[in-house]
Amino acid sequence: MILNRRLAAPILLACGALLGCSKQPAATLAAASVISPCDILAIKAQDVGGLLQAPITLSTAVAGDAQSCAFLTTGFAAITVSVRPGLGRASLDAWLKGKMPLAVRTLGNVGDSAVWQDTLHEAIARQDDLLCDIQVRGGAEDIAVAVDSLPEALGALCNRIFAAHQVH
């Protein structure tokens, strides 16, 4: 069978497109098998749920951030946990040296060093060079624990994360 040259080019292009598409399911499968930070995090929804008035309804990776997990409610309140190997010292130094736009206070008994940022309801801690950053989104009415005990509660969660990472 002889192919018309005018038809050959579109057929070859179609075959190339089909071959390219034949690789797509494998790429899609590989992307689907990427592990969410929520799956490997040492703390789960039940560990943070008691901190908020509203129940945690979903834990999900933060878009564009493979090292953070967001624990969401049906409303505005949420808790975001970030665990970043290799960024602990630099991050804490930036906060402690006043390079960040908001003031912090030292948070004791958490990792090697930790600070609390009151406006953001955020604990920033490090163990060696592992960063643990936990932020509670919402106002005082959204928080189920006494607001003045929130820093210690988040610090305890960071300590659990640090303990789990020492095992690995």
Buried (B, 14 or more C-beta within 10 A) or exposed (E): EEEEEEEEEEEEEEEEEEEEEEEEEEEEEEEEEEEEBBEEBBBBBEBBBEBBBBEBEEBBBBEEEEBBBBBBBEEEBBBBBBBBEEBBBEBBEEBBEEEBEEEBEEBEEBBBBBBBBBEEBBBBBBBEBBBBBBBBBBEEEBBEBEEEEBBBBBBBBBBBBBEBBEEE
